[in-house]
């Protein structure tokens, strides 16, 4: 697999107090199967769709089991040098939560916050190059930074990853798309007070592709997940936002079912 350019979304994982509940939920909603837990790396467990790695789940680290930390998905961006990217993050006003560390032969990583408080990861590939399947049912397809402070977030991501940036021409929402010169790689949505209670922090929402958005929502609700909004039609696909049973937010989208004209980006 070719090395992904710096700033390309490359992997996603989530920490769950009850990994078995998470495996049952995502297995039904997204059609995932799961590999063996890697005891050497904290029982890190990869998820697969059609035999290809699409994400991972992991239990809390020892000593965190009684903590109040909310389950959440973490999106990782590719880097050729995780230590150098960590320095760029700090220079641009971000915060390093987990300093760069090597993960066996798999690669190296760090965890950071953007200046508005959204968490994300950096991944320097070794043997583990990231997603083995993208854009197909049950796999990663898109992500958006949800932020209340676009004046802080926008220049941060362009400074760290060298993104180009375009704004959607829409009077009803403040939406921006970042790219690396070709296809878009990341969206940015401004969180409004009407739609997001103040206790919800900035975050990065990960979208997984599905064949049928409505059926995915039904499966999620059947397994004690909660629909936040949608299913909703758009020019990009029919999508919905969901909270899983342990509170991790994610979205599903059927990219083949589109309604309306693509908005202009300037």
N, C-alpha and C positions, 0 to 999 in steps of 0.2 A: 504494500500500500504506500502511495506517495505521502511524503511528509506534508501535513496540513499547514497552511500559512499561519503565522502568529495571529491570534485573535479569533481563529475559527472555533466555534463550539465543537468540542471533541469528545465529551463524556458527561454522564450525569449519574449521580448516586444519591441515596437518601439513608438517614439513620432512623431506625425504628426500634422502639422498646420491645415490640412483639414482631419479630421478623416473620414468624409463621403466618400471622394474620396478614401482613403485608404481601407475602408470597401468594396466599390464597386470593387476596383482592386483585392484585395486578395480573395474576395468572388468568383470572376470569375476565377482567375488563380489557386487558391488552393482549391476552393470549401468550403470556410469557411462561417459559419453563426456567428452571433454576439449576445451576451447577452445584458442585460440592462447596461447602463453606471452607474458606482458607483460614485454618486455625492460626497459622503463622502471622496472618495480617488481620487479627481481630474478628475472625469469622466473616470476613468480607465475602459476599455471595453474588456472583454474576447472574444476570438475567439474560435469557436468550429468546429470540424469535426466529423460528425456522433454522435453529442451530447456530445463529449468529449473535454475537454479544451486542446488547442494546442498552444496558444500564446495570446498576448493582444496588444491593441493599446490604445494610450492616447494622448489627446491634450497637448500643452505646458502649463506649470504652469502659473498662473497669473503673468503678468509682463514680460513673455518671448515671448509673441505673436509677437512682432516686431523684435525679435532677428534674427541673421544670422545663428544660429546653424543648421547644416545639419540634416535632418531626418536620422536615422540609427537604425539598429537592435542591441539590447543588449542581449548577452547571459549571463545567470546566472548559477553559479556553486554551488552545494550543500555544505552546511557547517553545522556541529552540533552546532557551536558557532560562530556567525558572528563577534562578537567583537574579539575573539581570532584569527580568520582568517584575520581580518583587521590588527592586529598587525604583523602577519606573512608576509602580503603583504608589509607593511612598512619596515620590517627588510630585506626583499629580494630586496629592491630597487624600489618597486612600490609606487604609490601615491593614497591616498584616496580622491576621488572627493566628495563623499557624505558619511558622517559618518554613522556608524551603527544606524539604526532606526527601531522601531517596526511599523508594518503595521496592526493595529487592532489585531484581532485574527488570521489573515492569516499567519503571520510569521514576520521575521525580515530581513533586507537587508542592503547592502551598495553598492556603485559604486566605481570602482577603475580603475587605469591605470597601465599597466605593464611598465617596465622600457623603453620600446621602443615606448610607446604611445598608445597601443591598449586598448580600454575601455572594461570593462566587469562588471558583477554584481555578488554579493554573496547572496545566499538565504538560510536562516535557516527556515525550514518549520514549520508552525503551522497548521492551518486548511487547508491551501493551500499547497499541497505537490508537486506541479509542473505539468509537462506534464501528462495528463491522456491518451494520445495516442502518440506513437513514432514508427517510422520506417514504417508506413503505409501511403498511399496516403493522402496528405494534412497536414502531421504532421512533426515535427522535426526528422531528421535522422542523421545529422553529422554537424561538425563545424571545421573550420580551422583558426588558427592565421596567418594572413598575416603580415610579419614583414620584415624590412630592416636590423634589428640588431639581428640575431639569437644568437649571443654570449651573448646578454643581456636577450633575451626572454626565451631561453631554460632552463638555470639554475633557472630562476625565477619560472616558472611553476612547475618544479620538486621540488623546495624548498617549495613552498606554499602548493601544493596539494599532494606531495609524489609520483608523477608519476614515472613510469618507462619510458624509452625513447629508441626508435629504429629509425634508419635512413634508408630510402629507398635507395636501391642500383640502382641509376639511374644517369648517367653522365650528363643528360640534365637538372636536377632540384635538388634543395636542399630541400628535404621534409622529415619531421620527424613525428613520431606518438607517442603519449603519451598514456599510459594505466595504469590501477590500478590493474594489476595482472591477468586480464582475457581479456575481449574484449577491443579493442582500444576505447578511449573516446574523443580524440581530435587530430587534425592534425596541423602541422606547415609548412607553405610555405614561402620561402624567396622571397620577392618582388624584381624583377629585374628592372633596369632603362629602359630597352627596353619595358617592359610590363606595368609599372606603372609610370605615370608622378610624378614628385617630390611633387606636391601639394596634392597627395592622401596620407593621413596618414596611419600608421599601424592600422589594424582593425581585428575584428573576423567575418569571413563570416559564416553565418548560412545557412545550406542546408535543404530544405523541400522536402520530397518525393512526386513524382507525378507518375501517371500511364503512361503518355506519355510526354517526355521532349519537343519534337517539338511542340506539341499542347499547352503546357504551355507557351512556348516562343511566339507563335502566339497570344495567349490570352493576354499576357503582352503587346506586341507591339500594339495590337488593342486598348488597354486602356492607351496608351501614356507611357508605360514603354519602356525601351531601353535595347536591348541585348548587353552585354559587350563582351562575347565570347561564343562559342558553337552554337548549341548543338554539343557535342563532345563525342565520344565513349571512354571508358576506361574499365579496368578490374573491376572497382568498380561500373560502371553503366554509362548510357548516361546522361550527365549533361550540364548545361548552367548557366552562371552568368548573372544577370539582375539588372538593376536599376529601381526601381518603379517610378511613375510619380513625386514623391516628393524627389527623389534622394537617397532613402535607398537601399543599396546593399544587395542582397541575392542570393542564388543559388537554382536551382531545379535539382533533379536527379531521374531518373528511375533506381532503383537499380536492377531491374530484367533483364535489357537489358545490358549484359556485353560483352566486346570484349577484347581478349588477356589474357595472363597469369598474375596471381597476382605477383607483384614484390617481390623480397626478401627483408626482413627487418632484419637489423643487429644492 
